């Protein structure tokens, strides 16, 4: 299964999209949290499996941004 993460940022119309190195949904979510933490202007991360959004993680709810 291929998982993709789309990072939304504040003050920018550009988004960051990255393929996740994950075998499972939980691994994909953990990697998305790490990506979110690496982008200081990030507001959220959408995780996709194919064309389906499986999760949206908001920066304020990410344990690494708390």
PDB file of N, CA, C and O in Angstrom:
ATOM      1  N   UNK A   1       0.843  -1.171   0.000  1.00  0.00           N
ATOM      2  CA  UNK A   1       0.000   0.000   0.000  1.00  0.00           C
ATOM      3  C   UNK A   1       0.894   1.241   0.000  1.00  0.00           C
ATOM      4  O   UNK A   1       1.872   1.306   0.744  1.00  0.00           O
ATOM      5  N   UNK A   2       0.562   2.205  -0.819  1.00  0.00           N
ATOM      6  CA  UNK A   2       1.292   3.468  -0.857  1.00  0.00           C
ATOM      7  C   UNK A   2       0.522   4.524  -0.082  1.00  0.00           C
ATOM      8  O   UNK A   2      -0.672   4.731  -0.298  1.00  0.00           O
ATOM      9  N   UNK A   3       1.224   5.185   0.822  1.00  0.00           N
ATOM     10  CA  UNK A   3       0.639   6.267   1.598  1.00  0.00           C
ATOM     11  C   UNK A   3       1.316   7.571   1.203  1.00  0.00           C
ATOM     12  O   UNK A   3       2.527   7.614   0.986  1.00  0.00           O
ATOM     13  N   UNK A   4       0.525   8.628   1.114  1.00  0.00           N
ATOM     14  CA  UNK A   4       1.010   9.955   0.737  1.00  0.00           C
ATOM     15  C   UNK A   4       0.618  10.931   1.842  1.00  0.00           C
ATOM     16  O   UNK A   4      -0.458  10.820   2.430  1.00  0.00           O
ATOM     17  N   UNK A   5       1.509  11.892   2.118  1.00  0.00           N
ATOM     18  CA  UNK A   5       1.226  12.925   3.108  1.00  0.00           C
ATOM     19  C   UNK A   5       1.265  14.282   2.422  1.00  0.00           C
ATOM     20  O   UNK A   5       2.226  14.608   1.724  1.00  0.00           O
ATOM     21  N   UNK A   6       0.225  15.064   2.621  1.00  0.00           N
ATOM     22  CA  UNK A   6       0.134  16.414   2.091  1.00  0.00           C
ATOM     23  C   UNK A   6       0.173  17.383   3.271  1.00  0.00           C
ATOM     24  O   UNK A   6      -0.727  17.390   4.111  1.00  0.00           O
ATOM     25  N   UNK A   7       1.220  18.195   3.325  1.00  0.00           N
ATOM     26  CA  UNK A   7       1.398  19.155   4.416  1.00  0.00           C
ATOM     27  C   UNK A   7       0.849  20.510   3.981  1.00  0.00           C
ATOM     28  O   UNK A   7       1.283  21.061   2.969  1.00  0.00           O
ATOM     29  N   UNK A   8      -0.098  21.044   4.737  1.00  0.00           N
ATOM     30  CA  UNK A   8      -0.639  22.389   4.515  1.00  0.00           C
ATOM     31  C   UNK A   8       0.135  23.357   5.413  1.00  0.00           C
ATOM     32  O   UNK A   8       0.407  23.060   6.577  1.00  0.00           O
ATOM     33  N   UNK A   9       0.484  24.518   4.853  1.00  0.00           N
ATOM     34  CA  UNK A   9       1.239  25.502   5.626  1.00  0.00           C
ATOM     35  C   UNK A   9       0.489  26.826   5.691  1.00  0.00           C
ATOM     36  O   UNK A   9      -0.309  27.146   4.810  1.00  0.00           O
ATOM     37  N   UNK A  10       0.755  27.585   6.740  1.00  0.00           N
ATOM     38  CA  UNK A  10       0.132  28.908   6.863  1.00  0.00           C
ATOM     39  C   UNK A  10       0.967  29.905   6.046  1.00  0.00           C
ATOM     40  O   UNK A  10       2.167  29.721   5.840  1.00  0.00           O
ATOM     41  N   UNK A  11       0.300  30.947   5.599  1.00  0.00           N
ATOM     42  CA  UNK A  11       0.942  32.033   4.847  1.00  0.00           C
ATOM     43  C   UNK A  11       1.574  31.574   3.539  1.00  0.00           C
ATOM     44  O   UNK A  11       2.487  32.227   3.034  1.00  0.00           O
ATOM     45  N   UNK A  12       1.106  30.472   2.989  1.00  0.00           N
ATOM     46  CA  UNK A  12       1.649  30.003   1.722  1.00  0.00           C
ATOM     47  C   UNK A  12       0.591  29.203   0.982  1.00  0.00           C
ATOM     48  O   UNK A  12      -0.133  28.403   1.576  1.00  0.00           O
ATOM     49  N   UNK A  13       0.512  29.427  -0.305  1.00  0.00           N
ATOM     50  CA  UNK A  13      -0.428  28.638  -1.105  1.00  0.00           C
ATOM     51  C   UNK A  13       0.216  27.334  -1.560  1.00  0.00           C
ATOM     52  O   UNK A  13      -0.464  26.447  -2.077  1.00  0.00           O
ATOM     53  N   UNK A  14       1.530  27.217  -1.367  1.00  0.00           N
ATOM     54  CA  UNK A  14       2.237  25.990  -1.749  1.00  0.00           C
ATOM     55  C   UNK A  14       2.073  24.935  -0.666  1.00  0.00           C
ATOM     56  O   UNK A  14       2.156  25.233   0.526  1.00  0.00           O
ATOM     57  N   UNK A  15       1.842  23.713  -1.089  1.00  0.00           N
ATOM     58  CA  UNK A  15       1.775  22.589  -0.157  1.00  0.00           C
ATOM     59  C   UNK A  15       2.963  21.670  -0.407  1.00  0.00           C
ATOM     60  O   UNK A  15       3.613  21.743  -1.449  1.00  0.00           O
ATOM     61  N   UNK A  16       3.229  20.827   0.541  1.00  0.00           N
ATOM     62  CA  UNK A  16       4.318  19.867   0.430  1.00  0.00           C
ATOM     63  C   UNK A  16       3.709  18.477   0.409  1.00  0.00           C
ATOM     64  O   UNK A  16       2.951  18.117   1.310  1.00  0.00           O
ATOM     65  N   UNK A  17       4.034  17.689  -0.615  1.00  0.00           N
ATOM     66  CA  UNK A  17       3.519  16.329  -0.712  1.00  0.00           C
ATOM     67  C   UNK A  17       4.692  15.362  -0.713  1.00  0.00           C
ATOM     68  O   UNK A  17       5.703  15.578  -1.382  1.00  0.00           O
ATOM     69  N   UNK A  18       4.532  14.296   0.053  1.00  0.00           N
ATOM     70  CA  UNK A  18       5.621  13.330   0.174  1.00  0.00           C
ATOM     71  C   UNK A  18       5.058  11.921   0.323  1.00  0.00           C
ATOM     72  O   UNK A  18       4.086  11.694   1.044  1.00  0.00           O
ATOM     73  N   UNK A  19       5.691  10.983  -0.375  1.00  0.00           N
ATOM     74  CA  UNK A  19       5.340   9.574  -0.192  1.00  0.00           C
ATOM     75  C   UNK A  19       5.893   9.130   1.159  1.00  0.00           C
ATOM     76  O   UNK A  19       7.009   9.494   1.528  1.00  0.00           O
ATOM     77  N   UNK A  20       5.115   8.351   1.887  1.00  0.00           N
ATOM     78  CA  UNK A  20       5.534   7.883   3.204  1.00  0.00           C
ATOM     79  C   UNK A  20       6.125   6.479   3.095  1.00  0.00           C
ATOM     80  O   UNK A  20       5.626   5.632   2.354  1.00  0.00           O
ATOM     81  N   UNK A  21       7.174   6.259   3.835  1.00  0.00           N
ATOM     82  CA  UNK A  21       7.810   4.943   3.877  1.00  0.00           C
ATOM     83  C   UNK A  21       7.136   4.146   4.989  1.00  0.00           C
ATOM     84  O   UNK A  21       7.675   4.004   6.087  1.00  0.00           O
ATOM     85  N   UNK A  22       5.945   3.630   4.683  1.00  0.00           N
ATOM     86  CA  UNK A  22       5.140   2.961   5.703  1.00  0.00           C
ATOM     87  C   UNK A  22       4.466   1.724   5.123  1.00  0.00           C
ATOM     88  O   UNK A  22       4.021   1.719   3.975  1.00  0.00           O
ATOM     89  N   UNK A  23       4.402   0.689   5.931  1.00  0.00           N
ATOM     90  CA  UNK A  23       3.749  -0.560   5.539  1.00  0.00           C
ATOM     91  C   UNK A  23       2.300  -0.628   6.030  1.00  0.00           C
ATOM     92  O   UNK A  23       1.463  -1.307   5.437  1.00  0.00           O
ATOM     93  N   UNK A  24       2.022   0.086   7.120  1.00  0.00           N
ATOM     94  CA  UNK A  24       0.689   0.032   7.723  1.00  0.00           C
ATOM     95  C   UNK A  24       0.133   1.436   7.908  1.00  0.00           C
ATOM     96  O   UNK A  24       0.858   2.427   7.822  1.00  0.00           O
ATOM     97  N   UNK A  25      -1.156   1.499   8.162  1.00  0.00           N
ATOM     98  CA  UNK A  25      -1.817   2.779   8.417  1.00  0.00           C
ATOM     99  C   UNK A  25      -1.188   3.465   9.630  1.00  0.00           C
ATOM    100  O   UNK A  25      -0.919   4.665   9.587  1.00  0.00           O
ATOM    101  N   UNK A  26      -0.951   2.722  10.707  1.00  0.00           N
ATOM    102  CA  UNK A  26      -0.364   3.311  11.911  1.00  0.00           C
ATOM    103  C   UNK A  26       1.033   3.858  11.648  1.00  0.00           C
ATOM    104  O   UNK A  26       1.380   4.934  12.134  1.00  0.00           O
ATOM    105  N   UNK A  27       1.844   3.117  10.875  1.00  0.00           N
ATOM    106  CA  UNK A  27       3.181   3.599  10.511  1.00  0.00           C
ATOM    107  C   UNK A  27       3.083   4.890   9.706  1.00  0.00           C
ATOM    108  O   UNK A  27       3.867   5.816   9.912  1.00  0.00           O
ATOM    109  N   UNK A  28       2.123   4.950   8.792  1.00  0.00           N
ATOM    110  CA  UNK A  28       1.927   6.145   7.970  1.00  0.00           C
ATOM    111  C   UNK A  28       1.558   7.344   8.839  1.00  0.00           C
ATOM    112  O   UNK A  28       2.067   8.445   8.627  1.00  0.00           O
ATOM    113  N   UNK A  29       0.687   7.138   9.802  1.00  0.00           N
ATOM    114  CA  UNK A  29       0.281   8.229  10.687  1.00  0.00           C
ATOM    115  C   UNK A  29       1.449   8.715  11.539  1.00  0.00           C
ATOM    116  O   UNK A  29       1.613   9.918  11.741  1.00  0.00           O
ATOM    117  N   UNK A  30       2.255   7.792  12.034  1.00  0.00           N
ATOM    118  CA  UNK A  30       3.427   8.180  12.831  1.00  0.00           C
ATOM    119  C   UNK A  30       4.418   8.977  11.992  1.00  0.00           C
ATOM    120  O   UNK A  30       4.981   9.966  12.462  1.00  0.00           O
ATOM    121  N   UNK A  31       4.630   8.548  10.756  1.00  0.00           N
ATOM    122  CA  UNK A  31       5.549   9.276   9.888  1.00  0.00           C
ATOM    123  C   UNK A  31       4.993  10.656   9.545  1.00  0.00           C
ATOM    124  O   UNK A  31       5.752  11.623   9.464  1.00  0.00           O
ATOM    125  N   UNK A  32       3.691  10.759   9.344  1.00  0.00           N
ATOM    126  CA  UNK A  32       3.065  12.053   9.061  1.00  0.00           C
ATOM    127  C   UNK A  32       3.246  13.016  10.240  1.00  0.00           C
ATOM    128  O   UNK A  32       3.487  14.205  10.035  1.00  0.00           O
ATOM    129  N   UNK A  33       3.132  12.514  11.452  1.00  0.00           N
ATOM    130  CA  UNK A  33       3.361  13.349  12.643  1.00  0.00           C
ATOM    131  C   UNK A  33       4.803  13.873  12.644  1.00  0.00           C
ATOM    132  O   UNK A  33       5.042  15.039  12.957  1.00  0.00           O
ATOM    133  N   UNK A  34       5.761  13.005  12.294  1.00  0.00           N
ATOM    134  CA  UNK A  34       7.168  13.439  12.224  1.00  0.00           C
ATOM    135  C   UNK A  34       7.363  14.501  11.141  1.00  0.00           C
ATOM    136  O   UNK A  34       8.075  15.482  11.357  1.00  0.00           O
ATOM    137  N   UNK A  35       6.739  14.310   9.987  1.00  0.00           N
ATOM    138  CA  UNK A  35       6.838  15.304   8.912  1.00  0.00           C
ATOM    139  C   UNK A  35       6.234  16.635   9.342  1.00  0.00           C
ATOM    140  O   UNK A  35       6.801  17.696   9.082  1.00  0.00           O
ATOM    141  N   UNK A  36       5.106  16.574   9.984  1.00  0.00           N
ATOM    142  CA  UNK A  36       4.437  17.780  10.462  1.00  0.00           C
ATOM    143  C   UNK A  36       5.354  18.552  11.411  1.00  0.00           C
ATOM    144  O   UNK A  36       5.409  19.781  11.354  1.00  0.00           O
ATOM    145  N   UNK A  37       6.052  17.861  12.260  1.00  0.00           N
ATOM    146  CA  UNK A  37       6.948  18.496  13.228  1.00  0.00           C
ATOM    147  C   UNK A  37       8.159  19.143  12.549  1.00  0.00           C
ATOM    148  O   UNK A  37       8.720  20.106  13.070  1.00  0.00           O
ATOM    149  N   UNK A  38       8.561  18.619  11.394  1.00  0.00           N
ATOM    150  CA  UNK A  38       9.730  19.160  10.682  1.00  0.00           C
ATOM    151  C   UNK A  38       9.413  20.414   9.875  1.00  0.00           C
ATOM    152  O   UNK A  38      10.331  21.083   9.399  1.00  0.00           O
ATOM    153  N   UNK A  39       8.152  20.742   9.713  1.00  0.00           N
ATOM    154  CA  UNK A  39       7.743  21.910   8.939  1.00  0.00           C
ATOM    155  C   UNK A  39       7.190  22.966   9.896  1.00  0.00           C
ATOM    156  O   UNK A  39       6.041  22.868  10.325  1.00  0.00           O
ATOM    157  N   UNK A  40       7.996  23.971  10.232  1.00  0.00           N
ATOM    158  CA  UNK A  40       7.587  24.947  11.246  1.00  0.00           C
ATOM    159  C   UNK A  40       6.324  25.734  10.901  1.00  0.00           C
ATOM    160  O   UNK A  40       5.633  26.198  11.807  1.00  0.00           O
ATOM    161  N   UNK A  41       6.007  25.896   9.628  1.00  0.00           N
ATOM    162  CA  UNK A  41       4.807  26.642   9.235  1.00  0.00           C
ATOM    163  C   UNK A  41       3.613  25.730   8.980  1.00  0.00           C
ATOM    164  O   UNK A  41       2.558  26.195   8.549  1.00  0.00           O
ATOM    165  N   UNK A  42       3.769  24.460   9.237  1.00  0.00           N
ATOM    166  CA  UNK A  42       2.697  23.499   8.954  1.00  0.00           C
ATOM    167  C   UNK A  42       1.496  23.718   9.859  1.00  0.00           C
ATOM    168  O   UNK A  42       1.635  23.994  11.050  1.00  0.00           O
ATOM    169  N   UNK A  43       0.318  23.589   9.268  1.00  0.00           N
ATOM    170  CA  UNK A  43      -0.915  23.680  10.038  1.00  0.00           C
ATOM    171  C   UNK A  43      -1.605  22.323  10.141  1.00  0.00           C
ATOM    172  O   UNK A  43      -2.295  22.041  11.121  1.00  0.00           O
ATOM    173  N   UNK A  44      -1.413  21.483   9.118  1.00  0.00           N
ATOM    174  CA  UNK A  44      -2.023  20.153   9.148  1.00  0.00           C
ATOM    175  C   UNK A  44      -1.343  19.240   8.142  1.00  0.00           C
ATOM    176  O   UNK A  44      -0.635  19.683   7.237  1.00  0.00           O
ATOM    177  N   UNK A  45      -1.585  17.953   8.332  1.00  0.00           N
ATOM    178  CA  UNK A  45      -1.090  16.934   7.411  1.00  0.00           C
ATOM    179  C   UNK A  45      -2.255  16.017   7.066  1.00  0.00           C
ATOM    180  O   UNK A  45      -2.908  15.466   7.952  1.00  0.00           O
ATOM    181  N   UNK A  46      -2.507  15.861   5.780  1.00  0.00           N
ATOM    182  CA  UNK A  46      -3.512  14.917   5.311  1.00  0.00           C
ATOM    183  C   UNK A  46      -2.796  13.667   4.838  1.00  0.00           C
ATOM    184  O   UNK A  46      -1.841  13.748   4.065  1.00  0.00           O
ATOM    185  N   UNK A  47      -3.251  12.517   5.297  1.00  0.00           N
ATOM    186  CA  UNK A  47      -2.642  11.249   4.914  1.00  0.00           C
ATOM    187  C   UNK A  47      -3.612  10.518   3.995  1.00  0.00           C
ATOM    188  O   UNK A  47      -4.788  10.342   4.317  1.00  0.00           O
ATOM    189  N   UNK A  48      -3.094  10.097   2.846  1.00  0.00           N
ATOM    190  CA  UNK A  48      -3.900   9.422   1.831  1.00  0.00           C
ATOM    191  C   UNK A  48      -3.416   7.999   1.606  1.00  0.00           C
ATOM    192  O   UNK A  48      -2.221   7.707   1.664  1.00  0.00           O
ATOM    193  N   UNK A  49      -4.363   7.138   1.353  1.00  0.00           N
ATOM    194  CA  UNK A  49      -4.100   5.790   0.860  1.00  0.00           C
ATOM    195  C   UNK A  49      -4.813   5.735  -0.485  1.00  0.00           C
ATOM    196  O   UNK A  49      -6.036   5.614  -0.547  1.00  0.00           O
ATOM    197  N   UNK A  50      -4.037   5.825  -1.555  1.00  0.00           N
ATOM    198  CA  UNK A  50      -4.654   5.972  -2.862  1.00  0.00           C
ATOM    199  C   UNK A  50      -5.368   7.314  -2.913  1.00  0.00           C
ATOM    200  O   UNK A  50      -4.779   8.339  -2.568  1.00  0.00           O
ATOM    201  N   UNK A  51      -6.625   7.325  -3.337  1.00  0.00           N
ATOM    202  CA  UNK A  51      -7.401   8.556  -3.427  1.00  0.00           C
ATOM    203  C   UNK A  51      -8.214   8.834  -2.159  1.00  0.00           C
ATOM    204  O   UNK A  51      -8.970   9.804  -2.104  1.00  0.00           O
ATOM    205  N   UNK A  52      -8.055   7.983  -1.145  1.00  0.00           N
ATOM    206  CA  UNK A  52      -8.846   8.096   0.079  1.00  0.00           C
ATOM    207  C   UNK A  52      -8.050   8.776   1.188  1.00  0.00           C
ATOM    208  O   UNK A  52      -6.938   8.358   1.511  1.00  0.00           O
ATOM    209  N   UNK A  53      -8.630   9.830   1.768  1.00  0.00           N
ATOM    210  CA  UNK A  53      -8.016  10.459   2.936  1.00  0.00           C
ATOM    211  C   UNK A  53      -8.274   9.560   4.140  1.00  0.00           C
ATOM    212  O   UNK A  53      -9.425   9.276   4.473  1.00  0.00           O
ATOM    213  N   UNK A  54      -7.205   9.113   4.792  1.00  0.00           N
ATOM    214  CA  UNK A  54      -7.392   8.228   5.949  1.00  0.00           C
ATOM    215  C   UNK A  54      -7.244   8.979   7.269  1.00  0.00           C
ATOM    216  O   UNK A  54      -7.670   8.491   8.316  1.00  0.00           O
ATOM    217  N   UNK A  55      -6.634  10.182   7.219  1.00  0.00           N
ATOM    218  CA  UNK A  55      -6.498  10.963   8.450  1.00  0.00           C
ATOM    219  C   UNK A  55      -6.083  12.386   8.119  1.00  0.00           C
ATOM    220  O   UNK A  55      -5.426  12.648   7.112  1.00  0.00           O
ATOM    221  N   UNK A  56      -6.483  13.291   8.993  1.00  0.00           N
ATOM    222  CA  UNK A  56      -5.987  14.664   8.983  1.00  0.00           C
ATOM    223  C   UNK A  56      -5.454  14.928  10.382  1.00  0.00           C
ATOM    224  O   UNK A  56      -6.164  14.776  11.376  1.00  0.00           O
ATOM    225  N   UNK A  57      -4.198  15.324  10.439  1.00  0.00           N
ATOM    226  CA  UNK A  57      -3.547  15.604  11.716  1.00  0.00           C
ATOM    227  C   UNK A  57      -3.306  17.100  11.779  1.00  0.00           C
ATOM    228  O   UNK A  57      -2.655  17.656  10.894  1.00  0.00           O
ATOM    229  N   UNK A  58      -3.809  17.752  12.791  1.00  0.00           N
ATOM    230  CA  UNK A  58      -3.622  19.190  12.967  1.00  0.00           C
ATOM    231  C   UNK A  58      -2.381  19.430  13.806  1.00  0.00           C
ATOM    232  O   UNK A  58      -2.116  18.698  14.759  1.00  0.00           O
ATOM    233  N   UNK A  59      -1.629  20.445  13.454  1.00  0.00           N
ATOM    234  CA  UNK A  59      -0.357  20.719  14.141  1.00  0.00           C
ATOM    235  C   UNK A  59      -0.536  20.863  15.637  1.00  0.00           C
ATOM    236  O   UNK A  59       0.302  20.381  16.400  1.00  0.00           O
ATOM    237  N   UNK A  60      -1.594  21.506  16.078  1.00  0.00           N
ATOM    238  CA  UNK A  60      -1.823  21.701  17.513  1.00  0.00           C
ATOM    239  C   UNK A  60      -2.086  20.375  18.225  1.00  0.00           C
ATOM    240  O   UNK A  60      -1.832  20.264  19.424  1.00  0.00           O
ATOM    241  N   UNK A  61      -2.591  19.364  17.505  1.00  0.00           N
ATOM    242  CA  UNK A  61      -2.888  18.086  18.152  1.00  0.00           C
ATOM    243  C   UNK A  61      -1.748  17.085  18.032  1.00  0.00           C
ATOM    244  O   UNK A  61      -1.806  15.993  18.598  1.00  0.00           O
ATOM    245  N   UNK A  62      -0.706  17.467  17.289  1.00  0.00           N
ATOM    246  CA  UNK A  62       0.429  16.570  17.136  1.00  0.00           C
ATOM    247  C   UNK A  62       1.245  16.544  18.416  1.00  0.00           C
ATOM    248  O   UNK A  62       1.596  17.604  18.933  1.00  0.00           O
ATOM    249  N   UNK A  63       1.564  15.346  18.953  1.00  0.00           N
ATOM    250  CA  UNK A  63       2.332  15.258  20.196  1.00  0.00           C
ATOM    251  C   UNK A  63       3.688  15.940  20.102  1.00  0.00           C
ATOM    252  O   UNK A  63       4.207  16.407  21.116  1.00  0.00           O
ATOM    253  N   UNK A  64       4.274  16.010  18.915  1.00  0.00           N
ATOM    254  CA  UNK A  64       5.591  16.616  18.761  1.00  0.00           C
ATOM    255  C   UNK A  64       5.508  18.133  18.753  1.00  0.00           C
ATOM    256  O   UNK A  64       6.536  18.796  18.896  1.00  0.00           O
ATOM    257  N   UNK A  65       4.319  18.709  18.589  1.00  0.00           N
ATOM    258  CA  UNK A  65       4.149  20.158  18.606  1.00  0.00           C
ATOM    259  C   UNK A  65       3.524  20.640  19.902  1.00  0.00           C
ATOM    260  O   UNK A  65       3.230  21.828  20.035  1.00  0.00           O
ATOM    261  N   UNK A  66       3.319  19.766  20.841  1.00  0.00           N
ATOM    262  CA  UNK A  66       2.683  20.152  22.096  1.00  0.00           C
ATOM    263  C   UNK A  66       3.694  20.753  23.044  1.00  0.00           C
ATOM    264  O   UNK A  66       3.342  21.141  24.158  1.00  0.00           O
TER     265      UNK A  66
END
